[in-house]
Amino acid sequence: MIWKTIMIPIILLLSPISFFLTFRRKDKTMEQLRMTFPLEYLDALSIPDPPEGFELRTSKAGEEQAYADLMLAAGFDNWTVDLAAQVVSASSLPEGIFFAVERATGRLAGTAMANRPDAIGHQMGWVAVHPDFRGKGLARLVSSAALNRFKAENCTLIYLLTDDFRKNALRLYLRMGWRPWMPDCCDDTHPARWEAIHKELGI
């Protein structure tokens, strides 16, 4: 188990996603929470119908500015067009970035990404919904689409990284079937943090 304790933090440090994650942390002194999605749940997974007035699609070339604007509005600090382009080119599976789009305006309302495999597994990341469109089920829509994208991959592990303060996201993930994941590399704060989250959310 020693190699896991040493290698996984190194892998997370060196991966493009973990580098970009430093831009969105409120408390960079606290290790991020980890969750895993049971592979046996993939077969039964379905993508909900978009709410009225919205459509679900994958990303298109030339949307980097709109993507960055969405992420900034959703609270992911320091997103730029260049960062959006790097995320698209370096991290996403082909056809792996999903957008919920408002039909009337073409605005990007929500997003989630199915990442290329890393040394740990396949990561779902960058789940975000614009404040103007929250409460419509868009986070579940794009997250389900990203998970569905993994069906075409030979996944051995599907995981995500998140933070204690993202209560709405944590509630959604737990209801979708995601489970807390505490590999050997996690520090000893994780069990108590998860206990507090379950107690607060009532899940």
Secondary structure as the mmCIF struct_conf table of DSSP 4:
data_model
#
loop_
_struct_conf.conf_type_id
_struct_conf.id
_struct_conf.beg_label_comp_id
_struct_conf.beg_label_asym_id
_struct_conf.beg_label_seq_id
_struct_conf.end_label_comp_id
_struct_conf.end_label_asym_id
_struct_conf.end_label_seq_id
HELX_RH_AL_P HELX_RH_AL_P1 ILE A 2 LEU A 14
BEND BEND1 SER A 15 SER A 15
HELX_RH_AL_P HELX_RH_AL_P2 PRO A 16 LEU A 21
TURN_TY1_P TURN_TY1_P1 THR A 22 PHE A 23
BEND BEND2 ARG A 24 ARG A 24
BEND BEND3 LYS A 26 LYS A 26
TURN_TY1_P TURN_TY1_P2 LYS A 28 THR A 29
BEND BEND4 MET A 30 MET A 30
HELX_LH_PP_P HELX_LH_PP_P1 GLU A 31 GLN A 32
STRN STRN1 LEU A 33 THR A 36
HELX_RH_3T_P HELX_RH_3T_P1 LEU A 39 TYR A 41
TURN_TY1_P TURN_TY1_P3 LEU A 42 ALA A 44
HELX_LH_PP_P HELX_LH_PP_P2 ILE A 47 PRO A 51
TURN_TY1_P TURN_TY1_P4 GLU A 52 GLY A 53
STRN STRN2 PHE A 54 THR A 58
TURN_TY1_P TURN_TY1_P5 ALA A 61 GLY A 62
HELX_RH_AL_P HELX_RH_AL_P3 GLU A 64 ALA A 73
TURN_TY1_P TURN_TY1_P6 ALA A 74 GLY A 75
TURN_TY1_P TURN_TY1_P7 ASP A 77 ASN A 78
HELX_RH_AL_P HELX_RH_AL_P4 VAL A 81 ALA A 90
TURN_TY1_P TURN_TY1_P8 SER A 91 SER A 91
STRN STRN3 SER A 92 GLU A 102
TURN_TY1_P TURN_TY1_P9 ARG A 103 THR A 105
STRN STRN4 LEU A 108 ASN A 115
HELX_LH_PP_P HELX_LH_PP_P3 ARG A 116 PRO A 117
BEND BEND5 ALA A 119 ILE A 120
STRN STRN5 HIS A 122 VAL A 129
HELX_RH_3T_P HELX_RH_3T_P2 PRO A 131 PHE A 133
TURN_TY1_P TURN_TY1_P10 ARG A 134 GLY A 135
BEND BEND6 LYS A 136 GLY A 137
HELX_RH_AL_P HELX_RH_AL_P5 LEU A 138 ARG A 149
HELX_RH_3T_P HELX_RH_3T_P3 PHE A 150 ALA A 152
BEND BEND7 GLU A 153 GLU A 153
BEND BEND8 THR A 156 THR A 156
STRN STRN6 ILE A 158 THR A 162
TURN_TY1_P TURN_TY1_P11 ASP A 164 PHE A 165
HELX_RH_AL_P HELX_RH_AL_P6 LYS A 167 MET A 176
TURN_TY1_P TURN_TY1_P12 GLY A 177 GLY A 177
STRN STRN7 ARG A 179 PRO A 180
TURN_TY1_P TURN_TY1_P13 ASP A 184 CYS A 185
BEND BEND9 CYS A 186 CYS A 186
TURN_TY1_P TURN_TY1_P14 ASP A 188 THR A 189
HELX_RH_AL_P HELX_RH_AL_P7 HIS A 190 LEU A 201
TURN_TY1_P TURN_TY1_P15 GLY A 202 GLY A 202
#
